[in-house]
Amino acid sequence: MPLRSAGSRKLSRSPVHHPLFARWYARVSVAAETRAGMGDVRERLLAGLSGRVIEIGAGNGLNFGHYPRTVSEVVAIEPERMLRRLAVEAALRSEVPVDVVPGAAEALPVKSEAFDAVVISLVLCSVRDVPRALAEVRRVLRPGGVVRFFEHGRGGGPAMRLTQRALDGTLWPPLAGGCHLSREPVPALREAGFELGPYRQVLMPAKGPRLPTSFCVLGTAWRPADA
């Protein structure tokens, strides 16, 4: 498995580079920790995890401070090099061991069935191939292992859904680092062969105007023990 310094050694070998979006996301995501309640969402997302965890699409590492001490190791995959640099800095402040490494969700650079849990947080919206990425999640997760997810996707009434589709087909993905607004994470997990546990709809922010990015889902899934 990668050492803690692996992320810093390979920063230049990145398949994804969205510098303007990365700078914007780094600022907005930090502000959202308190203003939009994202810190509380991260606590719920990660509560009760233990053992070896792989986090896919770690961004600037804001989840790291919320992992419980029952987690023995986190391998954090982040393809965007500026965000990965910030994640390396966050890893050094974490109370649990975190290795930050480059890699794409569709081809994770780790062994099969090596992890007790997988965390996917605001990442399925931007992967290039959702079924392939989820097949990789299933590959690296041990049978019976858990998936914790917090994702945004299609939601709202007909007008909002039309707006999401229109933005997906025009300006939004190139402006937002490949993000798509109208994907459906829960059906995608089910189609990938995961058993869905409890999940709930979450609006972000909870108060204020409804935005195309507001419709989120927070939940748990498992890789079947016999698969």
Protein Blocks (a to p, Z undefined) as FASTA:
>chain_A
ZZfklmmmmmmmccbdcfklmmmmmmmmmmmmmmnommmmmmmmmgoiacjdddehklno
lmmmmpcfkbmbdcdddfblklmmmmmmmmmmpcbdcdddeddfklccbdehkbfbdcde
hklmmmmblmlmmmmmmmmpcghiacdddddddedjfklmmmmmmmmmmmmmmmnnopaf
kbcfklmmmmnopacdddddddddfbdcddfklpccdddddddfkZZ
